[in-house]
Amino acid sequence: MSTQDLFRGSLIRFAAPRPEDADELARFSESYEYLIQVDTENAIPQTPDAYGNAGRANTIEFHLRTLEDDRFIGFVALHSIEWNNQAALVAVGIGDPNERGRGYGIEALRMILRYAFHELNLNRVGLDVISYNEAAYRAYKKAGFIDEGRARSAVLRGGQSYDLIKMGLLRAEWEAMQA
């Protein structure tokens, strides 16, 4: 039987959390710019303890490490998994601004989609992206996600409101892109 390595791309690999990763994630959380790109929650720096290995229900998270030098650069997660509906939401975060724009995020998306559809047998992967996060929006479009709607003025940042864009990708759409 021939199988494809679902944990390895051409630039990065999926890895289990290491104790030192929590320190790095806490350092990432000290960047307001980083926090407002990855979440709609209040931007609050966290301690390493907040990134413990306890795990969350209905979430599968991988840490991203470079193949070149095994450097920890961020995470990708499937969360809010509804097994009965074969659906999940995806989130990706590249912590260091110097690591962004190098192809790691799009590769992480492509790898997690392959994992979601081939390993977990999901039928749908969705996401929310804040309208000001244009780089993420472009990456999601490049990965095949389709705009499904918009929650107007759903996110407040710095005294301004922004739309929350809803996007999704179905297994059949993803498979057609692979052909």
ChimeraX attribute file (.defattr): number of C-alpha atoms within 10 A of each C-alpha:
attribute: neighborCount
match mode: 1-to-1
recipient: residues
	/A:1	2
	/A:2	4
	/A:3	5
	/A:4	6
	/A:5	10
	/A:6	16
	/A:7	16
	/A:8	18
	/A:9	16
	/A:10	11
	/A:11	15
	/A:12	25
	/A:13	22
	/A:14	21
	/A:15	17
	/A:16	12
	/A:17	17
	/A:18	12
	/A:19	12
	/A:20	10
	/A:21	18
	/A:22	19
	/A:23	17
	/A:24	18
	/A:25	23
	/A:26	18
	/A:27	16
	/A:28	22
	/A:29	20
	/A:30	15
	/A:31	16
	/A:32	12
	/A:33	13
	/A:34	17
	/A:35	19
	/A:36	19
	/A:37	19
	/A:38	19
	/A:39	15
	/A:40	16
	/A:41	10
	/A:42	10
	/A:43	18
	/A:44	12
	/A:45	16
	/A:46	16
	/A:47	16
	/A:48	17
	/A:49	10
	/A:50	13
	/A:51	17
	/A:52	13
	/A:53	12
	/A:54	7
	/A:55	10
	/A:56	10
	/A:57	9
	/A:58	12
	/A:59	15
	/A:60	17
	/A:61	20
	/A:62	19
	/A:63	21
	/A:64	28
	/A:65	21
	/A:66	19
	/A:67	14
	/A:68	9
	/A:69	8
	/A:70	12
	/A:71	11
	/A:72	22
	/A:73	24
	/A:74	23
	/A:75	21
	/A:76	21
	/A:77	19
	/A:78	23
	/A:79	20
	/A:80	15
	/A:81	18
	/A:82	13
	/A:83	13
	/A:84	7
	/A:85	10
	/A:86	15
	/A:87	21
	/A:88	23
	/A:89	18
	/A:90	22
	/A:91	19
	/A:92	22
	/A:93	23
	/A:94	23
	/A:95	23
	/A:96	16
	/A:97	12
	/A:98	9
	/A:99	13
	/A:100	14
	/A:101	12
	/A:102	10
	/A:103	13
	/A:104	23
	/A:105	25
	/A:106	19
	/A:107	19
	/A:108	30
	/A:109	21
	/A:110	18
	/A:111	20
	/A:112	26
	/A:113	25
	/A:114	20
	/A:115	17
	/A:116	23
	/A:117	20
	/A:118	13
	/A:119	11
	/A:120	13
	/A:121	14
	/A:122	22
	/A:123	19
	/A:124	20
	/A:125	23
	/A:126	20
	/A:127	20
	/A:128	23
	/A:129	21
	/A:130	23
	/A:131	18
	/A:132	14
	/A:133	13
	/A:134	12
	/A:135	12
	/A:136	19
	/A:137	19
	/A:138	13
	/A:139	17
	/A:140	22
	/A:141	15
	/A:142	13
	/A:143	18
	/A:144	19
	/A:145	21
	/A:146	16
	/A:147	17
	/A:148	13
	/A:149	13
	/A:150	16
	/A:151	13
	/A:152	12
	/A:153	13
	/A:154	13
	/A:155	17
	/A:156	13
	/A:157	11
	/A:158	5
	/A:159	5
	/A:160	8
	/A:161	13
	/A:162	15
	/A:163	18
	/A:164	21
	/A:165	19
	/A:166	18
	/A:167	21
	/A:168	20
	/A:169	21
	/A:170	18
	/A:171	18
	/A:172	12
	/A:173	14
	/A:174	19
	/A:175	11
	/A:176	8
	/A:177	10
	/A:178	8
	/A:179	5
